[in-house]
Amino acid sequence: MNNGRRPTVRDVAREAGVSPATVSNVLNYPDRVKPAKLSAVQDAIRKLDYVPSESARHLRSGRSHTIGLLLLDAWNPSFGDMARGVEDVLTDDNWTLIIGNSDRSVEREKTYLSVFEERQVAGIIFVPKDASKFTNGNVLVSPVPVVAMDATFPQDAIPSVSIDDVAGGESAMQHLLDLGHRDIVFIGDPAEADPIQDRLDGIKRAINSGDADVNFEVVKSPLSIEGGVQAAESLLKRKELPTAIIAAIDLIALGAIQKFQNVGVKIPEQLSICGYDDMSFSSRLAPPLTTVHRPHYEMGRVAAQLLTAVINDPDSQTASERLVPSLSIRSSTRTPGSRN
């Protein structure tokens, strides 16, 4: 097209020498079209660079084939793993995926969710910063099916896939206690996300279930590499370092390790560090990072399966699922050593 206008079905039909109805059949029911006409239409589509209108498909079929995915922090590799799990399931089922990033902002979350609804998506998968848009007490108020990841709701008001982070936090702390550590710091901000608070609850449960005296402290930090650097800097100003650190996420652990090593603190000889998430880089750090493995990819797959099941059968009873984390013990933790 030379006038800047997007080609239409009629343009394709004119180029191929067929009726618009034949073009529509090629787009939606190609098995019904004779080979010669099918080839002519396909050639015309390529020549004109025609892109079918998704909204027009909605009108014809009465159903969108697009899913909205809203992530809490798209730059965090863990959320990337969730997205891959979602995408792999939806691609296999020929769904189209639109991805948004709330960046831990309630306002951006509301904006993206409104955009998804305006696009008339068939369903939404989201990692919530604020679930209030979707629930009124225990009642789902979204106009389309919704599945949440990394969150739980009373009485399954919204089907969800979550991870038992209380158990994960408990396993990380118990590992350090078993090694003999009694002066331990948790780096992270529980106010940033419910799973972070769950990890802290699990850590405290491990401490309270034991009979040893433990000096434990929370150092609040952004959930980022820079947050780990800042927390390490604050700890280095103290007279003594703790013997061990549990980072709320591996990115914090990475930043802390870099800072400590830059000033000569030996890990794990002088300071043990345990992360949380088991991101792809964690086993490649020097030293390789002990961390709690969260099955992010599997969480994405299960969420997509739950959502498509609800879309295909709105009357089905879909139960939420809770996945179990595991501890990956590597070289960044050991028995307490010299503080000098």
Residue, then its C-alpha position, 0 to 999 in steps of 0.5 A: m500500500n502506498n498511502g500509509r493505510r493498513p491493508t484490509v481483507r478487501d485489499v487481499a481479496r482484490e489482490a488474490g482475485v477472490s471474495p472477502a469471504t474466501v480470505s476470511n476462510v483462509l484466515n480462520y478455516p484454511d482446510r475449507v479452501k481449495p488449494a489454488k485459492l488458498s495459495a493465491v490468498q497466502d501470496a497476496i497476504r505476503k505481498l501486502d504484508y497483511v496482519p489480521s485484526e485481533s479485534a475483528r477475530h474477537l467479533r467473528s468468534g465471540r471470544s478473545h484468544t489473548i491472555g494478559l500476564l502482569l509481572l511484579d518485577a520483570w527485571n528480576p530473573s525469577f519473574g522471567d522464569m515464571a513468564r517462560g513457564v506461562e508462555d510455554v503452556l499458552t504457546d502450545d495451546n495457540w494463545t497470544l500473550i500480552i505481558g506487563n510489568s507493574d514494577r511493584s507499583v500499585e498505580r501501574e498495576k491498576t493501569y495494566l489491569s485496566v488495559f487488559e480488560e479494555r483489550q478484552v483478554a480471555g483471562i489474566i495471570f498476575v503477580p499481585k502488589d495489591a489484590s483489592k481490585f479483584t476481591n470484594g471480601n471473598v468474592l471475585v469481581s474481575p469480569v474475566p477469569v483470573v489466576a494469581m501467582d505467588a499469592t494466596f486469597p481467603q477461601d480461594a476467592i482467586p485461584s492461585v499458585s504459590i510457594d510455601d515460603v514459610a517452609g523455605g525460610e525455616s529450612a534456610m535458618q535451620h541449615l545455618l543453625d545446624l552449622g553452628h551459627r548464632d549471630i545471623v542477619f536477614i537482609g530484605d524488606p518484608a513490606e515489599a511482598d507477602p512472600i518475603q514476610d513468609r520467609l521471615d516468618g519461617i526463619k523466626r519459626a526455626i529460631n523459636s523451635g530450637d533451644a539455642d540463644v540466637n542473636f537475630e536482626v532484620v536489616k531492611s533493604p530494597l529487593s535488588i543488587e544495589g540493596g545488597v550492596q547498601a546492606a553490606e555497607s551498613l554492616l561493615k560500619r559495625k564493630e563486628l560482622p554477624t557470622a551469617i546472612i540470609a538474603a531475601i532474594d539472590l540478587i541481594a546476596l549477589g550485591a552483598i557478596q560483591k561488596f564484602q569481597n571487595v573489602g577483603v571479607k572472605i566468604p564463607e570463611q569469615l561470613s556465610i551467606c545464604g540466598y533465596d530463589d536459586m536464580s540461574f546465576s547462583s550456582r556460578l558465583a564464586p563461591p557458589l551460593t547456598t540458596v532456597h530453590r523456588p520452582h518459578y518456571e513450574m509455578g508459571r506452567v501450573a498457573a497457565q494450566l489453571l487459567t486455560a482450564v477455567i476459560n475452557d470450562p467456566d463451571s469447573q472447580t479449580a483449586s489453588e496449588r502450593l508448591v514446595p521449595s528446596l534447599s540447595i546447599r553450596s559453598s557459600t555457607r560453612t561452620p562459623g570461622s574467624r571474625n578477623 
